[in-house]
């Protein structure tokens, strides 16, 4: 197969379809998390086929025109996404909005059919490198963190009539749930609706913290953190591993059996979930692959959504960051030698605690009260897991004869970090994954990836766990 060549046209700028307010908008404490001050990129893969049942039979068949028009309409409602992120003298970011706000947009043309790339669903490092080509990366904009252009779009048309949409957005403005809400609004407008079914809500003041006398302690510091002989690394390998639902269920049942036997109990009051079981397995597998020193500590951070766990809950339509971390800290020796079912129990307990209003409030207040005293990226001791399976990224987003069949993170900026792991839903084209399978996206040094790959193969066989 010849190499993928993507020919890009000039950048154009999309403005809101109607006049929007000129204002300076404050952000929440959670929006100001230091680790969120960067762009994240996702790639949507659309397969071209006839698709009936849309309310507007006169929809423009050219996806570029459709996306431009619907983006312009969506920006009228989500106008802060077209604004600028400005750091003020008090050290806080604010969103500056005015009538000149706009979003950069690139149209590109690829030299092949999407089917020749298997719709980017092979899971190989080649797929991830292709995803980089389909993402919006233009150093000439001079906007590495997305402050001047916090949202950007790149639509790449393929010879088959299918296309990809590369979306880059600053995490300061919204989390994955918020981005999904915006994309659903865009699709609704592309289908002919006059307005989004869910109106966006700003209200960032709902998640403002306050200084407390006793903040939550730092879970780990640089002196005690484990280190890897593979890090720092000048380059990382990015791969996707598919784990089918049956393998996950077998792992979970084996861990439940191990836990009840080890603790001499007949039944468990709370069952292990698929997510908890798989997270524990991958945490340990990654530590093995990185060869973390046994006397150091390692931290597992699970991204927990807070929207429904506040009192009162955040309003429908809130699209800012509403995530906190549920952290488990173990020595590497404990992670390696404890029964894996006990590691799952730690994960279950911290998740349960993180879903309480007090935990969320304390987490927000801690961000205000003190600076984190450790470097959160690049040393191997930290492992952050975020779950995309229930964000709605692949649900109900078809339009104009084009079907969304796949979505994946592009390994650039935030998603190119060694400390991050993404659980994503399977593509719609892989029937073997329709029974609860999960795709695992990881980034590791080249020398560590073979061992991690071996661990994932062992999971499928349920050997050596």
N, C-alpha and C positions, 0 to 999 in steps of 0.2 A: 504494500500500500504506500503511495507517495506521501510525503510529509504534509501535514496540515498547513495550508497557507491562508492567512486571514488578511484580506485587503481592507484597510480602513479608510473611510471618507473623513472629511473635516468634521471637527466638533461643532455641533449646533447647540443652542441653548433654548430650553423649554420654559416658558413663563406660565404662571397660573392663568387660567382662562378668563378670569374676572379680576377686578381690582381687589387687593387684599390690604389689611390694616398695616400701617407703619407702627412698629412697637418694639420694645425691648422686653423679652420674656425671660424670667428666671427659671432655673433648673432645680431639680430635687437633689437631696443629698445622695441618693443612689445614682443619679446621673453623673455625679462628680467622683465616682469611684476611680482612682488613678488608673486601674487596669482597663478601663473602658475608653480611654482617650485614644482611640484609633478606629480605623475603618474595618468593617468586615464585608466580605464579598460572597454572594451566592450566585449559582448558575442554574437557571430554569431551562429545561430542555423540552421543546415543543415538537411533537410529531404532526405532520400535515396529513389530514384525512377529512373526508366529508363528515360533518357532524350537525345534525338537525336539532331543532327545538329551542333555538334562541329567540328572544322576543323581537329582535330587530333583524328582519330578513334583508335589509338593505345595507348591512354592515360592510364597510370597506374591506375587500379581500386582501389588501396589502397590509401585512402585519406591522410594517414600519409606520404607516399612516395611522393605523388603529392605535398603536401604543403611544405615539406622540400625542394624539388628540386626547386619549383617555388619561395620560399622564398630566397633561395640562389641566384637565378638568379636576383630577384628583388633588392637584396642588392647590386649587382654590380652597379646598377643605383642610388640607394638610400644609398650609403655606409655610409654617416654621421649617419644614424640611428643605425649602428653597432658600432659607435665610443664611446668615453667616454666624458661626460660633466665635464669639469674641471673649477673650480673657480680660477681666477688669482689674483695677488696682487692688481690689480686695482678694484677688486670687481666684475668684469664682468665674465660671463661664456663664455667658448669657447669649440668647439668640437675638440677633438684630434683624428685624424684618422691615422691608420697604418695597416700594412699587417696582424696583429694578431687580428684585430677586429672581433667580432662574436656576435651572438644573442642567448641567452638561449632558449631552446625548450624542452617542456615536453610532453610526450605521456601518456595518462591516459585511463583507461577503467572503464565504469560505469556498474552497476549491473541491469539495466532496459532498457526498450524502451523509446524513446523520447515521444511517444504518451501517455505513462502513466504520463508524466509530462505536458501534453498538450503543448508541445513545448515551455514551459516557457511563456505561454500567458494567464495565469489566472489573472495576475495583483496583486496577493496576496503577502504578506510579505514572504510567503514560497518560492515563485519564486525568490525573491530577495536574500534570504539566499542560495538557490541553485546556483544562479549566482555567489555568492562568492566562492563556491566550484569549480566552473568551470573556475574561473579566475586564472591567474598566480600570486600566492602569496607564496613566499618562503623566509621567514626571514633569512634563512641560507645563502642567497646570500649577506647579509649585505649591501643592496642597496635600502633603503626605498624610496628615492626620485628618483631613476632611473638614477643616475649619471654614474654609472659604466656600467649598462646595460639599456640604455634608451628605448629599445624595447625588448619585450619578448612574446613568443607564448606558448599556452597550447592547445593541441588538445585532446578532450575526445571522445572516440568512445563508442557508445551505442549498445545494443544487436540487434537492428533493422537494423543496418547498417548506421544509421544516426550518426551525430557527431556535436560537438560544437567546435568553435575556440575562445579561450579566448585571447584577445590581450591587453597587457599593454604597454603604451607608455608615455614617459615624455612629458608634455605639453610644455616644453621649446622648443622642436624641431618642433612641428607642432600642428595646431589646428584641429578641426574635418574635415574641408574641405581637409586639407593636408593628414590626415590619410586615408580618403576615396580615395583620388587619389592614394596613395600607395597601398591600398588593391585592387583597380581596376587593377593596373599594375600587381600585384601578380596573380590575376585571369586570366588576359590575357596571362601571361606566362604559367600558368597551362593549358590553353586551347591549347597551342602549338605555340603561336606567338613567333617570334624571339626577339622582343623588345617591350616595352610598346608603345602604341599609343600616349601617352603624355609623353614627356621626362621631368624629374624633373629639376627644376630651383632653385638654392640656392639664390643668389642675395639679401642677408639679408641687404645689405647696402641701399637698396631702402627704408627701413623703419627705418632709424636712425633719432632720434630727436636731437634738439639742445636747449641749454639753452636760455630761454626767460626772460625778465624782469618782465612780468606780467603773471604768470601761471594761469591756471584755478583754481578757489577756490575749496577747499575741499567741497564736497556736504553736508557733515554731520560729526560731531565729536562725540567722546565718551560721552561728557558732555550732548549733546542734544539728543542722540540716545535713542529710546524706548527700554524698557527691557521687558522680559517675565518672569513670575513666574515659567514657566516650564524649564527655562534655567539658568545655564548650566545643561545639562543632561548627565549622564554617558553612557546611551545607546540611540540609535535612532531607530525608526521604519521606514522601507523603503517600500513604496507601489507604485503601478502603478494604475492610474485611467483612465478608458476609457471613452472618451466623443465622441459620434457619431456626424457625420456632421450635421444632422438635428437639434440636440440640440444646437450646436454652431450657426447655422444660425438663429434659433429662438431667441437666446440670442442677437445676433447682431441686428436683426431687432427691437427687443424690446428696445434696447439701442438707436438706431437711432430715434425711435419714441419718446422716453423720451427726447432726446437732442433737437429735433426740437420743441417739446411742451414747454420745460422749457425755451428755448431761443426765443420763439415766432417767429420761422421762418418756412417756408413751406418746403424747401428742403435744403440739405447740399451740399456744393461745393465738399467736399471730403468725400467719404464714409468710415465708419469704416471697418476695416478688421476683419476676424475671429480671427487672432492672437491678435490684439489689444483688442478686446472685451473679449476674454478668459483670457488674461493676467491680465486685470483689475479685473475680477471676482476672479481669484485665488489669486491675491495679497491681496484683502480685506478678502477673506475667510481664508487665512493663518494668517493674523493679528488677526482675531477673534479667531482662534483656539489657537494661542499662548497667547491670552489675553494681547496684548501689551498695555502699559499704554498710555492713550489718550493724555497726554501732551508731550509725546516724539515724535521724528521724525522717519520716516521709509523711506528707500530708495529702489526703484525698479531700478535694473540695467539690461538693455536689451543688450545682446551680439549682436553687429552689425558687419556684414562682410564688410571689406573695400576694397576688391579686385577690384571691378569694379568702385569704386567711387574716385579713385585717378586719377591724370592727369599727365602722361599717366597711364592707368590701369596697375596693376601688370601683368607680363607675364603669359601666360598659362603654367602651370607646377610648379608655385611657391607653395611650400608646407609649408612655415613657418607660424607663427601666423600673421594673418591679421585681427584682431578683436579689436574693441574698445567698450566701454560701453556708452550707452545712459541712463542717470540717471534721474529719476523723484523723487523728495523729497516732501513728504507731512507730516504734523503732523498726528498722528494716528486718531485724532479727525476729521480732514478733510477727511481722507480716509474713515472713517465710515459714516460721515454725508453728504458729498457731493453726489449729484446724481452720480451714477456709470458711467453714460455717460460722465460726466465731467472729471472723472478720465481717461476714454478712450481718451478723447480729449487731455489731457496732454501727454499721451503716444504717440499719433499720432504726436504731435508737436515735441517732442524730437527725435522721430525716423526720422522725416523729416530733422531736423537739423543735425543729426548724419550722414546722407548720403551725406553731403557736404564735399568737399575737405578741407575747412578751419577747420571744426570741427575735422576731422580726424588728420590733422596736429597739431592743438592745443592740442589734446589728447596725441599725441606722444611726443610733446615737454614738456608737463606737467610732464610726467613720468621721463624725464631727469632732469627737473628743480628742483623738490622738492619731498621729500618722502611723501607718504600718511600718514596722521597723525591720522588714526583710525585703529582699529583692524577689519579686514574685515570678520572675521568668528566667528560664534558660539554664538552671543548675541541676534539674532532674528530680529533686526531692519533692517538688510540687506537682500534683496531678489533678487537673480540673476536668470534670465530666459535665457536659450539658446534653440534655435530651430533647431532640427536635420532634419526636414521634407524635406529639399531641399539639403541635403549633399550627397545624392546618396548612403547611407549606405546599402539600400536594393535593389538597382537597378542593374540588369545585372551582378550578381555575382555568378550565378550557374556554376558548372563545374563537368565533369566526372560522370554524373548520379546523382548528388546531387544538391538539390535545396535549396537556402537560403530562409527560410520562416520567420525568426524572428531575431531581434537584440535588445539588451537591455543593459543599463549600469549596471555594477556590482558595488554594493554599498560598495566600498572600496577605500581608499585614497580620491581623489578629489570627487568622486561621492557618498561619505558617509557624505557629509556636509549638515548641516541644512539650509544653506543659498542658496542652489542651487536647481533649478527646471528645468527639461528637458522636452521639447515637442518633442515627437518622433512619427514617422509614425507608423501606425498599422501593425501588423503582416499580412502576406499574407494569413493566414488561417482563419481570422475572417471576414466573408462576411458582417457582420453588420457594419463594420467600413470602408467599401470601398468607401463611399460617402463623404470623407473629414474628417473622424474621426481622433482624435489625442489621443495618450497616454500621460498621465501626470505623470512623475516620481518625487516623493517628499520624503524628509526625515524629520521626526518630532519626538519630544519626545513622548513617549508612551501615556502620559496623554493628549496630544494635538491632536493626530490622530483621535479619535472619532468625535470631533467637525468638523475637516476638512472633514472627510468622510460624515458627515451630510450635510455640505455645498455642496459637490459634488453631493450628491443625490438630493438636492434641485435644482441644475442646470438642471439635467435631467428633473425634473418636472416643471422647470421654476417657482418655488415658492420662496418667501422670498428673492428675489434679489433686 
